[in-house]
Amino acid sequence: MLIAVVGDSSGSADEAELAEAVGEGLAGRGATVICGGLGGVMEAVCRGAKAKGGLTVGILPGEDSSVANSYVDIPIVTGVGYARNMAVVKSARAVIAIGGGYGTLSEIAYALKRGIPVIGLNTWLLSRLGQEDDPLVRVHTATEAVDTAISLAQSGVER
């Protein structure tokens, strides 16, 4: 099963630590990690997955597979820039968002629009028209993120 992990390409050390633990957990549960394939959170999640023998897929924004981080097993070039964010999340059964900038926010939106569950780990808080409207499943640890993503992906629950 494909689980997307999204986050900033220049995330903090804490975000990288969380992402690496998420990658280890997902690989340990037999999930394949799909991400944007570059640095920061994406590299950390792939590093964690590879440490546990997992499979990683990187959906790259450009046309050069050599820009993928060294932990990506399957680099997929797109040549579509940030539009690749849609392919990252729509390919997955669940999405784990860790920290993140506006690219991560777009991935959260694409997933939610499609009904793919999004697990939030220290990421965006959402509101609409000044009212809290937060459809993310909030968790506090990497283990909770992995357990929740696997459970929702297996149950086929759309949010």
MDAnalysis code that builds the backbone (N, CA, C; Angstrom):
import MDAnalysis as mda
import numpy as np

u = mda.Universe.empty(477, n_residues=159, atom_resindex=np.repeat(np.arange(159), 3), trajectory=True)
u.add_TopologyAttr("name", ["N", "CA", "C"] * 159)
u.add_TopologyAttr("resid", np.arange(1, 160))
u.add_TopologyAttr("resname", ["MET", "LEU", "ILE", "ALA", "VAL", "VAL", "GLY", "ASP", "SER", "SER", "GLY", "SER", "ALA", "ASP", "GLU", "ALA", "GLU", "LEU", "ALA", "GLU", "ALA", "VAL", "GLY", "GLU", "GLY", "LEU", "ALA", "GLY", "ARG", "GLY", "ALA", "THR", "VAL", "ILE", "CYS", "GLY", "GLY", "LEU", "GLY", "GLY", "VAL", "MET", "GLU", "ALA", "VAL", "CYS", "ARG", "GLY", "ALA", "LYS", "ALA", "LYS", "GLY", "GLY", "LEU", "THR", "VAL", "GLY", "ILE", "LEU", "PRO", "GLY", "GLU", "ASP", "SER", "SER", "VAL", "ALA", "ASN", "SER", "TYR", "VAL", "ASP", "ILE", "PRO", "ILE", "VAL", "THR", "GLY", "VAL", "GLY", "TYR", "ALA", "ARG", "ASN", "MET", "ALA", "VAL", "VAL", "LYS", "SER", "ALA", "ARG", "ALA", "VAL", "ILE", "ALA", "ILE", "GLY", "GLY", "GLY", "TYR", "GLY", "THR", "LEU", "SER", "GLU", "ILE", "ALA", "TYR", "ALA", "LEU", "LYS", "ARG", "GLY", "ILE", "PRO", "VAL", "ILE", "GLY", "LEU", "ASN", "THR", "TRP", "LEU", "LEU", "SER", "ARG", "LEU", "GLY", "GLN", "GLU", "ASP", "ASP", "PRO", "LEU", "VAL", "ARG", "VAL", "HIS", "THR", "ALA", "THR", "GLU", "ALA", "VAL", "ASP", "THR", "ALA", "ILE", "SER", "LEU", "ALA", "GLN", "SER", "GLY", "VAL", "GLU", "ARG"])
u.atoms.positions = np.array([
    [0.842, -1.174, 0.000],
    [0.000, 0.000, 0.000],
    [0.885, 1.234, 0.000],
    [0.497, 2.229, -0.786],
    [1.228, 3.487, -0.878],
    [0.711, 4.472, 0.163],
    [1.641, 5.008, 0.959],
    [1.331, 6.071, 1.914],
    [2.211, 7.259, 1.550],
    [1.596, 8.409, 1.321],
    [2.352, 9.618, 1.002],
    [2.789, 10.303, 2.283],
    [3.990, 10.829, 2.247],
    [4.486, 11.675, 3.331],
    [4.903, 12.980, 2.686],
    [4.328, 14.072, 3.191],
    [4.577, 15.388, 2.620],
    [5.117, 16.318, 3.687],
    [5.957, 17.246, 3.245],
    [6.558, 18.214, 4.149],
    [7.557, 19.068, 3.398],
    [8.112, 20.016, 4.088],
    [8.987, 21.014, 3.486],
    [10.316, 20.429, 3.030],
    [10.800, 20.934, 1.901],
    [12.100, 20.486, 1.387],
    [13.255, 21.052, 2.201],
    [12.976, 21.980, 3.077],
    [14.012, 22.510, 3.967],
    [13.476, 22.545, 5.395],
    [12.858, 21.455, 5.814],
    [12.247, 21.376, 7.139],
    [13.267, 21.442, 8.267],
    [12.768, 21.594, 9.465],
    [13.612, 21.685, 10.656],
    [14.196, 20.323, 11.025],
    [15.148, 20.339, 11.932],
    [15.743, 19.097, 12.425],
    [14.690, 18.237, 13.122],
    [13.777, 18.866, 13.856],
    [12.706, 18.117, 14.524],
    [11.787, 17.448, 13.506],
    [11.458, 18.164, 12.430],
    [10.616, 17.584, 11.386],
    [11.324, 16.424, 10.702],
    [12.618, 16.568, 10.465],
    [13.394, 15.491, 9.844],
    [13.422, 14.261, 10.745],
    [13.556, 14.475, 12.031],
    [13.559, 13.356, 12.982],
    [12.212, 12.635, 12.977],
    [11.126, 13.397, 12.979],
    [9.792, 12.803, 12.904],
    [9.613, 12.042, 11.597],
    [10.031, 12.650, 10.490],
    [9.869, 12.022, 9.179],
    [10.662, 10.726, 9.091],
    [11.865, 10.711, 9.619],
    [12.672, 9.494, 9.575],
    [11.994, 8.375, 10.374],
    [11.467, 8.718, 11.537],
    [10.752, 7.724, 12.350],
    [9.486, 7.243, 11.635],
    [8.785, 8.140, 10.954],
    [7.608, 7.747, 10.176],
    [8.015, 6.786, 9.066],
    [9.090, 7.094, 8.371],
    [9.574, 6.209, 7.314],
    [9.914, 4.826, 7.832],
    [10.589, 4.774, 8.970],
    [10.911, 3.474, 9.576],
    [9.646, 2.703, 9.914],
    [8.680, 3.413, 10.504],
    [7.435, 2.768, 10.892],
    [6.641, 2.266, 9.709],
    [6.556, 3.062, 8.656],
    [5.812, 2.640, 7.475],
    [6.463, 1.420, 6.834],
    [7.772, 1.446, 6.687],
    [8.477, 0.300, 6.103],
    [8.297, -0.935, 6.970],
    [8.341, -0.748, 8.282],
    [8.151, -1.858, 9.198],
    [6.781, -2.497, 9.097],
    [5.819, -1.741, 8.616],
    [4.446, -2.238, 8.454],
    [4.162, -2.669, 7.008],
    [5.194, -2.627, 6.160],
    [5.041, -3.096, 4.786],
    [4.509, -2.085, 3.805],
    [4.403, -0.834, 4.196],
    [3.899, 0.201, 3.296],
    [5.029, 0.721, 2.413],
    [4.671, 1.187, 1.224],
    [5.596, 1.866, 0.335],
    [5.417, 3.366, 0.541],
    [6.533, 4.068, 0.695],
    [6.506, 5.520, 0.892],
    [6.540, 6.203, -0.473],
    [5.626, 7.149, -0.667],
    [5.654, 7.998, -1.851],
    [5.757, 9.440, -1.373],
    [6.622, 10.204, -2.023],
    [6.836, 11.595, -1.628],
    [7.313, 12.383, -2.840],
    [7.686, 13.628, -2.618],
    [8.169, 14.480, -3.693],
    [9.594, 14.216, -4.120],
    [10.300, 13.342, -3.398],
    [11.600, 12.851, -3.825],
    [12.796, 13.750, -3.632],
    [12.610, 14.935, -3.044],
    [13.736, 15.850, -2.896],
    [14.297, 15.790, -1.477],
    [14.692, 16.939, -0.902],
    [15.340, 16.978, 0.406],
    [14.390, 17.201, 1.557],
    [14.934, 17.574, 2.698],
    [14.153, 17.890, 3.884],
    [13.352, 16.709, 4.393],
    [12.070, 16.928, 4.626],
    [11.174, 15.880, 5.121],
    [11.145, 14.699, 4.154],
    [11.172, 14.987, 2.855],
    [11.115, 13.919, 1.849],
    [12.334, 13.005, 1.947],
    [13.504, 13.588, 2.093],
    [14.714, 12.780, 2.224],
    [14.710, 11.999, 3.529],
    [14.282, 12.638, 4.598],
    [14.280, 11.974, 5.914],
    [13.329, 10.779, 5.940],
    [12.139, 10.921, 5.349],
    [11.201, 9.795, 5.356],
    [11.745, 8.646, 4.524],
    [12.375, 8.974, 3.401],
    [12.970, 7.927, 2.562],
    [14.139, 7.251, 3.279],
    [14.950, 8.034, 3.967],
    [16.078, 7.479, 4.722],
    [15.568, 6.495, 5.780],
    [14.525, 6.887, 6.493],
    [13.949, 6.010, 7.507],
    [13.399, 4.728, 6.906],
    [12.680, 4.861, 5.804],
    [12.108, 3.674, 5.149],
    [13.208, 2.733, 4.675],
    [14.242, 3.288, 4.061],
    [15.341, 2.451, 3.557],
    [16.079, 1.761, 4.704],
    [16.187, 2.411, 5.856],
    [16.863, 1.810, 7.018],
    [16.166, 0.531, 7.462],
    [14.879, 0.423, 7.171],
    [14.090, -0.756, 7.544],
    [13.769, -1.631, 6.340],
    [14.470, -1.402, 5.224],
    [14.290, -2.244, 4.042],
    [13.070, -1.921, 3.213],
    [12.501, -0.722, 3.388],
    [11.289, -0.348, 2.673],
    [11.550, 0.136, 1.259],
    [10.465, 0.299, 0.520],
    [10.496, 0.778, -0.859],
    [10.040, 2.234, -0.877],
    [10.747, 3.075, -1.657],
    [10.427, 4.498, -1.723],
    [10.241, 4.943, -3.166],
    [9.255, 5.827, -3.356],
    [8.950, 6.391, -4.668],
    [9.017, 7.908, -4.538],
    [9.729, 8.546, -5.466],
    [9.818, 10.000, -5.478],
    [9.235, 10.564, -6.760],
    [8.197, 11.388, -6.632],
    [7.577, 12.049, -7.781],
    [8.262, 13.413, -7.931],
    [9.111, 13.534, -8.906],
    [9.981, 14.702, -9.039],
    [9.346, 15.807, -9.877],
    [9.651, 17.066, -9.542],
    [9.047, 18.180, -10.273],
    [9.642, 18.398, -11.657],
    [10.884, 18.013, -11.855],
    [11.563, 18.290, -13.115],
    [11.684, 17.074, -14.009],
    [12.658, 17.135, -14.902],
    [12.856, 16.078, -15.889],
    [14.180, 15.347, -15.707],
    [14.793, 15.505, -14.526],
    [16.099, 14.916, -14.263],
    [16.007, 14.028, -13.029],
    [16.085, 12.725, -13.228],
    [15.959, 11.797, -12.096],
    [17.143, 11.875, -11.144],
    [18.252, 12.461, -11.580],
    [19.426, 12.530, -10.711],
    [19.251, 13.501, -9.549],
    [18.209, 14.333, -9.562],
    [17.983, 15.263, -8.454],
    [17.266, 14.598, -7.283],
    [16.797, 13.388, -7.466],
    [16.126, 12.669, -6.373],
    [17.107, 12.449, -5.231],
    [16.592, 12.452, -4.008],
    [17.486, 12.158, -2.889],
    [17.985, 10.716, -3.015],
    [19.089, 10.431, -2.382],
    [19.765, 9.139, -2.576],
    [19.013, 7.955, -1.988],
    [17.913, 8.201, -1.291],
    [17.129, 7.119, -0.687],
    [15.883, 6.767, -1.500],
    [15.698, 7.422, -2.633],
    [14.562, 7.130, -3.511],
    [14.905, 5.926, -4.378],
    [14.070, 4.884, -4.309],
    [14.258, 3.697, -5.149],
    [13.718, 3.911, -6.553],
    [12.539, 4.526, -6.631],
    [11.874, 4.707, -7.915],
    [11.631, 6.200, -8.128],
    [12.531, 6.864, -8.878],
    [12.298, 8.278, -9.186],
    [11.401, 8.398, -10.412],
    [10.373, 9.211, -10.303],
    [9.460, 9.433, -11.425],
    [9.551, 10.899, -11.808],
    [10.055, 11.159, -12.999],
    [10.180, 12.535, -13.468],
    [8.858, 12.973, -14.094],
    [8.527, 14.251, -13.890],
    [7.253, 14.737, -14.401],
    [7.391, 15.948, -15.303],
    [8.330, 16.823, -15.018],
    [8.456, 18.050, -15.790],
    [7.323, 19.032, -15.574],
    [6.556, 18.859, -14.498],
    [5.399, 19.720, -14.281],
    [5.526, 20.622, -13.050],
    [6.708, 20.684, -12.465],
    [6.906, 21.553, -11.309],
    [6.039, 21.148, -10.128],
    [5.492, 22.162, -9.464],
    [4.685, 21.888, -8.268],
    [3.390, 21.133, -8.561],
    [2.981, 21.093, -9.803],
    [1.782, 20.329, -10.142],
    [1.965, 18.857, -9.796],
    [3.208, 18.424, -9.633],
    [3.467, 17.039, -9.247],
    [2.904, 16.731, -7.865],
    [2.623, 17.765, -7.065],
    [2.061, 17.546, -5.734],
    [0.756, 16.757, -5.801],
    [-0.013, 16.999, -6.848],
    [-1.276, 16.282, -7.017],
    [-1.018, 14.789, -7.199],
    [-0.024, 14.438, -8.001],
    [0.292, 13.031, -8.245],
    [0.796, 12.346, -6.986],
    [1.550, 13.069, -6.166],
    [2.075, 12.477, -4.924],
    [0.923, 11.994, -4.053],
    [-0.022, 12.874, -3.768],
    [-1.073, 12.512, -2.811],
    [-2.182, 11.666, -3.425],
    [-2.508, 11.890, -4.682],
    [-3.593, 11.118, -5.288],
    [-3.190, 9.683, -5.591],
    [-1.894, 9.390, -5.509],
    [-1.411, 8.019, -5.684],
    [-1.489, 7.216, -4.389],
    [-1.742, 7.887, -3.281],
    [-1.661, 7.262, -1.961],
    [-3.024, 6.899, -1.398],
    [-3.012, 5.971, -0.441],
    [-4.238, 5.586, 0.281],
    [-4.452, 6.462, 1.508],
    [-3.367, 7.110, 1.979],
    [-3.418, 8.049, 3.103],
    [-2.208, 8.959, 2.965],
    [-2.286, 10.132, 3.606],
    [-1.218, 11.119, 3.553],
    [-0.843, 11.499, 4.979],
    [0.460, 11.547, 5.236],
    [0.967, 12.064, 6.506],
    [1.666, 13.381, 6.200],
    [1.164, 14.476, 6.779],
    [1.759, 15.798, 6.585],
    [2.576, 16.141, 7.815],
    [3.862, 16.438, 7.588],
    [4.778, 16.785, 8.672],
    [5.280, 18.199, 8.423],
    [4.934, 19.122, 9.340],
    [5.353, 20.509, 9.156],
    [4.870, 21.023, 7.823],
    [5.738, 21.772, 7.129],
    [5.454, 22.114, 5.750],
    [5.190, 23.565, 5.457],
    [5.443, 23.904, 4.215],
    [5.181, 25.232, 3.678],
    [3.951, 25.191, 2.786],
    [3.908, 26.118, 1.826],
    [2.741, 26.208, 0.950],
    [2.601, 25.015, 0.023],
    [3.703, 24.399, -0.366],
    [3.615, 23.183, -1.183],
    [2.905, 22.078, -0.421],
    [3.243, 21.949, 0.858],
    [2.585, 20.953, 1.711],
    [1.102, 21.280, 1.854],
    [0.804, 22.550, 2.007],
    [-0.599, 22.960, 2.114],
    [-1.371, 22.571, 0.857],
    [-0.751, 22.722, -0.315],
    [-1.436, 22.332, -1.550],
    [-1.660, 20.824, -1.576],
    [-0.702, 20.051, -1.090],
    [-0.860, 18.598, -1.060],
    [-1.978, 18.187, -0.101],
    [-2.060, 18.862, 1.032],
    [-3.145, 18.603, 1.976],
    [-4.488, 18.878, 1.286],
    [-4.571, 20.006, 0.586],
    [-5.821, 20.373, -0.089],
    [-6.201, 19.369, -1.164],
    [-5.231, 18.953, -1.997],
    [-5.523, 17.961, -3.038],
    [-6.047, 16.664, -2.425],
    [-5.421, 16.219, -1.359],
    [-5.848, 14.970, -0.728],
    [-7.253, 15.100, -0.152],
    [-7.498, 16.187, 0.567],
    [-8.814, 16.378, 1.177],
    [-9.901, 16.493, 0.116],
    [-9.609, 17.191, -0.975],
    [-10.587, 17.336, -2.058],
    [-10.963, 15.975, -2.639],
    [-10.001, 15.067, -2.667],
    [-10.212, 13.718, -3.211],
    [-10.782, 12.753, -2.170],
    [-10.830, 13.171, -0.898],
    [-11.337, 12.293, 0.152],
    [-10.289, 11.358, 0.721],
    [-9.019, 11.639, 0.455],
    [-7.931, 10.820, 0.995],
    [-7.629, 11.324, 2.396],
    [-7.600, 10.442, 3.394],
    [-7.355, 10.899, 4.774],
    [-5.962, 11.509, 4.922],
    [-5.911, 12.618, 5.665],
    [-4.659, 13.308, 5.943],
    [-4.416, 13.286, 7.441],
    [-3.257, 12.776, 7.808],
    [-2.834, 12.721, 9.203],
    [-1.869, 13.869, 9.415],
    [-2.164, 14.726, 10.362],
    [-1.351, 15.916, 10.602],
    [-0.421, 15.735, 11.784],
    [0.862, 15.950, 11.536],
    [1.891, 15.844, 12.574],
    [2.651, 17.173, 12.584],
    [2.264, 18.062, 13.487],
    [2.880, 19.395, 13.577],
    [2.808, 20.138, 12.244],
    [1.628, 20.155, 11.659],
    [1.460, 20.802, 10.350],
    [0.394, 21.882, 10.423],
    [-0.080, 22.303, 9.296],
    [-1.028, 23.395, 9.159],
    [-2.286, 23.194, 10.005],
    [-2.808, 24.309, 10.538],
    [-4.120, 24.354, 11.165],
    [-5.042, 25.039, 10.170],
    [-6.216, 24.486, 9.970],
    [-7.107, 24.998, 8.932],
    [-8.350, 25.649, 9.527],
    [-8.794, 26.710, 8.864],
    [-10.061, 27.345, 9.222],
    [-10.706, 27.831, 7.934],
    [-12.022, 28.066, 8.030],
    [-12.772, 28.558, 6.881],
    [-13.709, 29.650, 7.373],
    [-13.633, 30.813, 6.729],
    [-14.479, 31.954, 7.081],
    [-14.389, 32.286, 8.569],
    [-13.174, 32.197, 9.106],
    [-12.936, 32.536, 10.501],
    [-13.357, 31.481, 11.503],
    [-13.832, 30.355, 11.018],
    [-14.268, 29.267, 11.904],
    [-13.340, 28.073, 11.733],
    [-13.046, 27.392, 12.833],
    [-12.221, 26.199, 12.743],
    [-12.892, 25.184, 11.825],
    [-12.140, 24.685, 10.883],
    [-12.608, 23.674, 9.938],
    [-11.402, 22.805, 9.642],
    [-11.129, 21.874, 10.510],
    [-9.886, 21.120, 10.420],
    [-10.172, 19.635, 10.225],
    [-10.228, 19.195, 8.974],
    [-10.540, 17.800, 8.686],
    [-9.341, 16.854, 8.823],
    [-8.176, 17.372, 9.222],
    [-7.025, 16.499, 9.406],
    [-7.188, 15.664, 10.673],
    [-6.635, 14.472, 10.647],
    [-6.574, 13.638, 11.843],
    [-5.281, 14.022, 12.553],
    [-5.396, 14.654, 13.692],
    [-4.233, 15.175, 14.419],
    [-3.606, 14.100, 15.295],
    [-2.294, 13.967, 15.181],
    [-1.530, 13.036, 16.012],
    [-0.320, 13.774, 16.563],
    [0.346, 13.157, 17.538],
    [1.459, 13.828, 18.211],
    [2.788, 13.098, 18.092],
    [2.767, 11.866, 17.602],
    [4.008, 11.105, 17.490],
    [4.073, 10.407, 16.131],
    [5.288, 10.013, 15.776],
    [5.480, 9.272, 14.535],
    [4.724, 7.947, 14.572],
    [4.743, 7.282, 15.699],
    [4.040, 6.000, 15.830],
    [2.540, 6.167, 15.624],
    [1.968, 7.206, 16.226],
    [0.539, 7.480, 16.019],
    [0.240, 7.767, 14.553],
    [1.122, 8.517, 13.897],
    [0.917, 8.852, 12.487],
    [0.904, 7.591, 11.639],
    [1.857, 6.719, 11.861],
    [1.943, 5.473, 11.090],
    [0.727, 4.600, 11.357],
    [0.410, 4.379, 12.629],
    [-0.730, 3.525, 12.974],
    [-2.025, 4.047, 12.368],
    [-2.229, 5.354, 12.449],
    [-3.450, 5.956, 11.933],
    [-3.512, 5.862, 10.410],
    [-2.399, 6.165, 9.749],
    [-2.372, 6.108, 8.281],
    [-2.633, 4.694, 7.785],
    [-1.987, 3.715, 8.391],
    [-2.179, 2.318, 7.976],
    [-3.626, 1.897, 8.204],
    [-4.160, 2.230, 9.357],
    [-5.535, 1.855, 9.679],
    [-6.529, 2.472, 8.704],
    [-6.398, 3.770, 8.437],
    [-7.321, 4.431, 7.519],
    [-7.143, 3.933, 6.095],
    [-5.901, 3.676, 5.687],
    [-5.654, 3.165, 4.331],
    [-6.246, 1.766, 4.155],
    [-6.119, 0.932, 5.166],
    [-6.640, -0.426, 5.070],
    [-8.153, -0.455, 5.081],
    [-8.752, 0.476, 5.825],
    [-10.216, 0.476, 5.916],
    [-10.866, 1.158, 4.728],
    [-10.056, 1.868, 3.929],
    [-10.606, 2.556, 2.764],
    [-11.477, 3.730, 3.131],
    [-11.317, 4.237, 4.357],
    [-12.135, 5.362, 4.830],
    [-11.745, 6.616, 4.067],
    [-12.749, 7.284, 3.514],
    [-12.532, 8.601, 2.924],
    [-13.087, 9.617, 3.893],
    [-12.422, 10.745, 3.983],
    [-12.827, 11.775, 4.934],
    [-13.565, 12.876, 4.229],
])
